[in-house]
Amino acid sequence: MTPDSQLLQADSKASFYNGCFQGVMPPPNPQAAPSPPPPTIGRRPEIFVQLDRFWQRVTEGLEISQLWKQFSADARASYRLYHRDFKARASRETRKRSFWQTAQEYAWAILEKLTPARRVLLLAGIVLLIIPSGGYSELGKSGEVVVHELDFHFWGGLVLFVLLMLEVADRVVMKRDLEIARDIQRWLLPAKPPEVRGLEIAFAARPANTVAGDFYDVFARPANGFGDPHFLLAVADVAGKSIPAALLMATFQASLRTLSETSCSLADLVTGMNHYACTNSQSGLRFTTAFLAEFDPASRALTYINAGHNAPILRLSSGAIVRLSNGGLPLGMWADKTYESGTVTLQPGDWLVIFTDGVVEAENGRTEEYGEQRLLNVLQAGTTATPEELLRRVMSDLDAFVGPTPQHDDVTCMLVKAA
């Protein structure tokens, strides 16, 4: 085929395809206006965006169900607080027979939480809310009737709002002070256990309030004679919760550290602790239960004294269970009390679980206690794990059992595995 014939054939094919697509695609129009952008679909008005941001800031992202659970927990805690004061004030006959006297005692339990000036504000606000709105009329200079309305409800609400702001200010100051106390308490307690030859240790604590009355520690102390230092394992529970218990816990920690610097026996150490605790126990009302043990890495002997504390669980590598109960009364109850020590030898594979009553007495929604048997079941099922892993299992099992029920006591647990 000659070049001219090829060129003629290409032109004919181009004319054919142009004719085919001419009816499908319109010719371009350079003067046509550009098409407008597609309309925005689903764009919310700015007022709703601002309201959503405000709601998220108020609720901190919590769902309605979570807010209701939080409110229910706060309401139950407030009721227990007022009910405790009511039981202390009202006689047994008043609680059973007279509704009005019962209501009166509950009202006093609430009022006594306020200062006298704020009690007056509260009563004035309630009275203004109860008084119906009214007014009076008079003749003006031009002879017209001028009506003056008195809205007592508005002023009553304003008085109660001022009272609320005063209480919120106190709560903010107290919360800030409690947060500082919590940071100091965390600084006093060890963040992680020291390296102890022959032992693997893990511990965890959860305060019921911002600060706790539970205490735990592991530290080295001089041996009674020559040789490598021994290690003291301590778990204690001061009677009560929150700030009073936390202050006594701090004094307990200071006295324990000070007395442990001397190379005395464990029995002498606990006796000195008891004498010191009796000077700060308010005639035995603020006693302290404690489990103190001294471990000798050379002989693997664990000498212990249980001062009224929950008996720790020692699970031997053979599967046998031993309870460490030798000791005596809680510290701070009887100044001249002597304490009996016990000794066990930890072999590789043995487990020691030291805990406070907040673990085994934790309650679920049906007021059932967690109990030592559940703790023992978790221990039996996790003997091959490390103390950190087993401790996570214990706390997770405790959370699953308790559910949304508010925590009513401090929780502390220490796991020790002999290696």
C-alpha positions in Angstrom: 0.0 0.0 0.0 1.3 3.4 -1.0 1.8 6.2 1.6 -1.0 8.2 0.0 -3.5 5.3 0.3 -2.6 4.8 4.0 -3.2 8.4 4.7 -6.5 8.3 2.9 -7.6 5.2 4.9 -6.6 6.9 8.3 -8.7 10.0 7.4 -11.7 7.9 6.6 -11.4 6.0 9.9 -11.2 9.3 11.8 -14.3 10.6 10.0 -16.1 7.4 10.9 -15.4 7.5 14.7 -16.2 11.3 14.8 -19.5 10.6 13.3 -20.2 7.8 15.8 -19.5 9.9 18.9 -20.9 13.1 17.6 -24.4 12.2 18.8 -23.2 11.1 22.1 -20.8 13.8 23.3 -21.9 17.4 22.6 -19.3 19.8 21.1 -17.5 21.9 23.7 -19.0 25.4 24.3 -16.2 27.8 25.4 -18.8 30.4 26.6 -20.7 27.9 29.0 -20.6 28.9 32.7 -18.7 26.6 35.0 -21.0 24.2 36.9 -21.6 25.2 40.6 -20.0 23.1 43.4 -22.2 20.3 44.8 -24.3 21.5 47.8 -23.0 20.5 51.2 -25.1 17.7 52.6 -25.6 17.2 56.4 -23.8 20.3 57.6 -24.9 21.2 61.2 -25.8 24.7 62.2 -23.1 26.4 64.3 -25.4 26.7 67.3 -25.7 22.9 67.5 -21.9 22.5 67.2 -21.3 24.9 70.1 -23.9 23.1 72.2 -22.3 19.8 71.5 -18.9 21.1 72.5 -20.4 22.5 75.7 -22.1 19.2 76.6 -18.9 17.3 76.0 -17.0 19.7 78.2 -19.6 19.4 81.0 -19.8 15.6 80.9 -16.2 14.9 80.0 -17.4 12.6 77.2 -19.4 10.3 79.5 -22.5 8.5 78.3 -25.9 9.0 80.0 -25.7 5.6 81.6 -22.2 6.4 83.0 -23.5 9.7 84.3 -26.4 7.9 86.0 -24.1 5.3 87.6 -21.9 8.2 88.9 -24.9 10.0 90.3 -26.2 6.8 92.0 -22.8 6.2 93.6 -22.6 9.8 94.8 -26.1 9.6 96.2 -25.4 6.3 98.0 -22.2 7.8 99.5 -24.1 10.9 100.7 -26.9 8.8 102.2 -24.4 6.7 104.1 -22.7 9.8 105.4 -26.0 11.4 106.7 -27.4 8.0 107.9 -24.3 7.4 110.0 -24.9 10.8 111.8 -28.6 10.1 112.1 -27.9 6.7 113.8 -25.5 8.5 116.2 -28.0 11.1 117.1 -31.4 9.4 117.1 -32.5 6.9 119.6 -33.7 3.5 118.6 -37.3 4.3 119.5 -37.2 7.5 117.4 -36.0 5.5 114.3 -38.8 3.1 114.6 -41.9 5.0 115.6 -41.9 8.7 114.7 -41.7 9.8 111.1 -41.4 13.5 111.9 -38.7 13.0 114.5 -36.8 10.9 112.0 -37.1 13.6 109.3 -36.0 16.1 111.9 -32.9 14.1 112.8 -32.0 13.7 109.1 -32.4 17.5 108.6 -30.1 18.2 111.5 -27.6 15.7 110.1 -27.5 17.7 106.9 -27.5 21.2 108.6 -24.6 20.3 110.9 -22.4 19.7 107.9 -22.6 23.5 107.2 -21.3 26.5 109.1 -23.8 28.5 111.1 -23.9 31.3 108.5 -24.5 28.9 105.7 -27.3 27.2 107.7 -29.0 30.5 107.8 -28.6 30.9 104.1 -30.0 27.5 103.4 -33.1 28.0 105.6 -33.7 31.5 104.2 -33.5 30.1 100.6 -36.0 27.3 101.4 -38.4 29.7 103.1 -38.3 32.1 100.1 -39.0 29.2 97.8 -42.0 28.2 99.9 -43.5 31.7 100.2 -45.9 32.3 97.3 -45.2 35.3 95.1 -47.1 38.5 95.9 -47.2 42.2 95.5 -49.0 45.4 96.2 -50.5 48.3 94.1 -50.7 52.0 94.6 -51.9 55.1 92.8 -49.4 57.0 90.7 -49.1 60.8 90.4 -51.4 60.8 87.4 -54.0 58.7 89.1 -53.0 55.4 87.4 -52.7 52.2 89.3 -49.1 51.0 89.7 -48.6 47.3 90.6 -45.4 46.1 92.3 -44.7 42.4 92.2 -42.5 40.6 94.7 -41.0 37.3 93.3 -39.7 35.5 96.4 -38.9 32.4 94.3 -36.3 34.3 92.4 -34.6 35.5 95.5 -34.8 32.1 97.1 -33.1 30.5 94.1 -30.5 33.2 94.1 -29.7 32.6 97.8 -29.4 28.8 97.2 -27.2 29.5 94.2 -24.8 31.6 96.3 -24.8 28.8 98.9 -23.9 26.3 96.2 -21.1 28.4 94.9 -19.6 28.7 98.5 -19.8 24.9 98.9 -18.2 24.3 95.5 -15.4 26.7 96.3 -14.7 24.7 99.5 -14.8 21.4 97.6 -12.3 22.7 95.0 -9.9 23.8 97.7 -10.3 20.5 99.6 -9.9 18.5 96.4 -6.7 20.4 95.6 -5.3 19.7 99.1 -6.3 16.0 98.8 -4.5 15.8 95.4 -1.3 17.2 97.0 -1.7 14.7 99.9 -2.1 11.9 97.4 1.0 12.9 95.5 2.9 12.9 98.8 1.6 9.5 99.8 2.6 8.1 96.4 6.1 9.5 97.1 6.2 7.8 100.5 5.2 4.4 99.1 7.6 2.5 96.8 6.8 2.6 93.1 8.5 -0.8 92.4 10.0 -3.5 94.7 13.8 -3.7 95.1 15.8 -6.6 93.8 15.8 -9.4 96.4 17.9 -12.5 95.8 15.6 -15.5 95.8 12.3 -13.6 95.6 10.1 -12.0 92.9 7.7 -9.4 94.3 4.8 -7.4 93.0 2.3 -5.1 94.8 -0.6 -2.9 94.0 -2.9 -0.6 96.0 -6.2 1.2 95.3 -7.5 3.8 97.7 -11.2 4.0 98.4 -10.8 7.8 98.5 -8.2 10.1 97.3 -5.8 9.1 100.0 -5.5 5.7 101.7 -4.9 4.2 105.1 -3.2 1.1 103.7 0.6 0.8 103.8 3.0 -1.5 102.0 6.8 -1.5 101.6 9.8 -3.7 100.9 13.3 -2.5 102.0 16.6 -3.7 103.2 17.6 -3.5 106.9 20.8 -4.4 108.8 21.1 -8.1 109.7 21.2 -9.0 113.4 25.0 -9.5 113.3 27.2 -9.9 110.3 26.3 -10.9 106.8 24.2 -9.7 103.9 21.3 -7.3 104.8 17.9 -8.8 105.4 14.7 -7.5 103.7 11.6 -6.3 105.5 8.2 -7.0 103.9 5.4 -4.9 105.4 1.7 -4.6 104.8 -0.5 -2.6 107.2 -4.0 -1.3 107.4 -4.9 1.7 109.7 -8.4 1.7 111.0 -10.6 4.1 109.1 -10.2 5.7 105.7 -9.3 9.0 104.0 -7.2 11.8 105.7 -7.1 10.5 109.4 -6.0 7.1 108.3 -3.5 8.5 105.8 -1.9 10.7 108.5 -1.5 7.7 110.8 -0.2 5.7 107.9 2.5 8.3 107.4 3.5 8.1 111.0 3.6 4.3 110.9 5.9 4.5 107.8 8.2 6.9 109.5 8.5 4.9 112.7 9.0 1.7 110.9 11.8 3.1 108.8 13.5 4.6 111.9 13.3 1.6 114.1 14.4 -0.7 111.2 17.8 1.1 111.1 18.8 -0.6 114.3 19.9 -4.3 114.2 17.2 -5.6 116.5 15.1 -8.7 116.2 11.7 -8.6 114.4 10.0 -9.1 117.8 11.7 -6.1 119.3 10.9 -4.1 116.2 7.2 -4.8 116.4 7.2 -4.2 120.2 8.7 -0.7 119.5 6.1 -0.1 116.8 3.3 -1.0 119.2 4.6 1.4 121.9 4.8 4.2 119.3 1.3 3.4 117.9 -0.3 3.4 121.4 0.8 7.1 121.8 -1.2 8.0 118.6 -4.1 5.6 118.7 -6.6 7.8 120.6 -7.0 5.1 123.4 -7.1 2.3 120.9 -9.7 3.8 118.5 -7.1 4.3 115.7 -5.3 0.9 115.8 -3.3 -0.6 113.0 -3.3 -4.2 111.7 0.0 -5.2 110.2 2.0 -8.1 108.8 5.7 -7.7 109.1 8.2 -10.3 107.8 12.0 -10.4 107.6 13.6 -12.4 104.8 17.1 -13.7 105.0 18.4 -14.4 101.4 21.2 -16.6 102.6 19.0 -19.1 104.5 15.8 -18.4 102.7 14.1 -18.1 106.1 11.1 -15.8 106.5 10.5 -14.7 110.1 7.1 -13.0 110.5 4.7 -11.4 113.0 1.0 -11.0 112.3 -0.4 -8.1 114.4 -4.1 -8.7 114.0 -3.9 -8.7 110.2 -5.6 -10.9 107.6 -3.6 -14.1 107.7 -1.4 -14.2 104.5 -1.7 -17.3 102.3 1.5 -19.3 101.7 1.1 -21.8 98.9 3.9 -24.3 98.9 5.2 -25.8 95.7 3.6 -29.1 96.6 0.2 -27.4 96.6 -0.4 -27.3 100.4 -1.8 -24.1 101.9 -0.3 -22.6 105.1 -1.7 -19.6 106.9 0.7 -17.2 108.6 -1.1 -16.2 111.8 1.5 -16.1 114.6 1.6 -12.7 116.2 -0.9 -10.9 118.4 -3.2 -8.0 118.7 -3.2 -5.0 116.3 -0.7 -2.3 117.0 -1.9 0.6 119.2 -4.4 -1.3 121.4 -2.2 -2.5 124.4 1.1 -0.9 125.2 2.7 -3.8 127.1 1.6 -6.5 124.6 4.2 -9.0 123.5 4.2 -10.6 120.0 5.0 -14.2 119.0 7.0 -14.6 115.8 6.8 -17.5 113.3 9.4 -18.8 110.8 9.0 -20.6 107.4 11.5 -21.4 104.8 10.6 -20.4 101.3 11.5 -23.0 98.6 11.5 -22.3 94.9 7.9 -22.3 93.6 6.3 -21.2 96.8 3.9 -18.3 96.7 3.1 -15.8 99.4 0.0 -13.6 99.2 -0.3 -10.7 101.6 -3.5 -8.6 101.4 -5.7 -6.2 103.4 -9.4 -6.7 104.2 -10.4 -4.5 101.3 -9.6 -7.3 98.9 -11.6 -10.2 100.5 -14.4 -7.9 101.8 -15.1 -6.2 98.5 -18.8 -6.4 97.8 -20.8 -6.7 94.5 -24.2 -5.4 93.9 -25.8 -8.2 95.8 -23.7 -7.4 98.9 -21.7 -10.6 98.5 -18.1 -10.5 99.5 -15.2 -11.5 97.2 -13.8 -13.8 99.9 -10.5 -15.6 100.4 -11.7 -18.7 98.4 -11.9 -16.7 95.1 -8.5 -15.2 95.8 -7.1 -18.7 96.4 -8.7 -20.0 93.2 -6.9 -17.3 91.1 -3.7 -18.2 92.9 -4.1 -21.9 92.2 -4.8 -21.3 88.5 -1.8 -18.9 88.0 1.2 -20.5 89.8 3.2 -20.6 86.6 2.9 -16.9 86.0 5.1 -14.1 87.2 4.0 -12.0 90.2 3.2 -9.1 88.0 1.0 -11.2 85.7 -0.8 -12.9 88.6 -1.4 -9.6 90.3 -3.1 -8.3 87.2 -5.3 -11.4 87.1 -6.2 -10.9 90.8 -7.2 -7.3 90.3 -9.1 -8.1 87.1 -11.0 -10.9 88.8 -11.8 -8.5 91.7 -13.1 -5.8 89.2 -15.2 -8.4 87.4 -16.8 -9.6 90.7 -17.5 -6.1 92.1 -18.7 -4.6 88.8 -20.1 -1.0 89.2 -20.4 -1.2 93.0 -18.5 1.7 94.6 -15.3 0.7 96.4 -15.9 1.1 100.2 -12.4 0.2 101.5 -8.7 0.5 100.5 -7.4 -2.4 98.5 -3.7 -3.6 98.8 -2.2 -6.8 97.7 1.4 -8.1 97.6 2.5 -11.2 95.8 5.8 -12.9 96.6 7.2 -15.8 94.5 10.2 -17.8 95.7 12.7 -18.4 92.9 
